[in-house]
Amino acid sequence: MKIIKMLAFNLSFLAATILCCGLVFSQLSIYPRYQRLFVHFLNIQHASMPLEVINKLLINPIFMASLVLLTGLVTWVLGKKE
C-alpha cells in the first residue's frame, strides 16, 4: 500500500511540476529580458503557448533529468519521515 501511495504521489508531483513550469515559462517568454535565455537553452520562442512549452520541456533531457532527481529527493525525504 505504501508503494502505491508513493507512486501516486510521484505521478501527481511530476504532472503538477510540468504544468507549473509550462505556465510560468510561457508567461516569462513574453518579456524581452528572458526571451534570449529561453531560445538558447530550451528552444522556446517568444510568446509561446503553454502546451508548446510543455512539449519542449518534455523533450529536453536536462529538464527531465532534473525533474526526476527532484522527485526522487522529495520521495526519499518523505520516506525517511514515515
Number of C-alpha atoms within 10 A of each C-alpha: 6 8 8 9 9 14 13 12 14 17 12 12 17 17 11 12 14 20 16 14 15 23 17 13 24 23 15 17 22 14 12 11 10 13 18 16 13 18 13 10 10 17 15 23 17 19 16 17 16 18 13 13 26 20 13 15 20 13 12 14 10 13 15 15 11 11 16 14 12 14 18 13 12 14 17 11 11 11 11 8 7 5
